[in-house]
Amino acid sequence: MTPNSTTSNTLSKLYEELEQKLQQQLDEIEQRFQSQTENLEQEKQRVYQARISHLRQDHENQLRQLSLKSMRDTQTQQQQRFWRCQQNCIDEILADTRHLLEQQPLDHNYLEAWIEQASPLLDPALKWHLKISPSWSENIDSKSATLKYTSISPTPMLGGAILENKEMHIEIDGSWDQRLERLVPELWRRWLEDVSSNDQD
């Protein structure tokens, strides 16, 4: 074998080795590239899925809040309508009651009995003033013994009477207006009991 042949063989081997090493490095670079690409794709998918999950959760929370708000608003409106309905019913009852009381004629026995009950509270030395409804004042017997120390004047009211001493700022209120006003809480109590007992819900 000639020297030139030996040199040529050596160079061929070197080229071959270099080519193998180069191919090996290229293969390694490609593998790293593929691995990085896969990692990036996985990270991209993870971020995407996390974002989608976050948006879905936000959307569900907003829907839940809107649903709760809508439910609360509906319940509030229903409660307000129910209260208005109750108030209207109570107002109608009171209006009917006032109308009936306004139609009641003067009952002399009732008025005299009330004044007699109030008499222990009256100081005869004071000047007392009797206030009654205009319709009652037209029919009252001012000469009655129970009215001997009072002056009388018509006053807008449903019925009953008020004894007043202006100098001492004393008032004994036996008007039906005042009695009806004191009965309103009891009317509400009975109304609510009836509503509760008839409530099918």
Buried (B, 14 or more C-beta within 10 A) or exposed (E): EEEEEEEEEEEEEEEEEEEEEEEEEEEEEEEEEEEEEEEEEEEEEEEEEEEEEEEEEEEEEEEEEEEEEEEEEEEEEEEEEEEEEBEEEBEEEBEEBBEEBEEBEBEBEBBBEBBEEBEEEBEEEEBBBBBBBEBBBEEBEEEEEBBEBBEBEBBEBBBBBBBBBEEEEBEBBBBBBBBBEEBEEEBEEEBEEEEEEEEEE
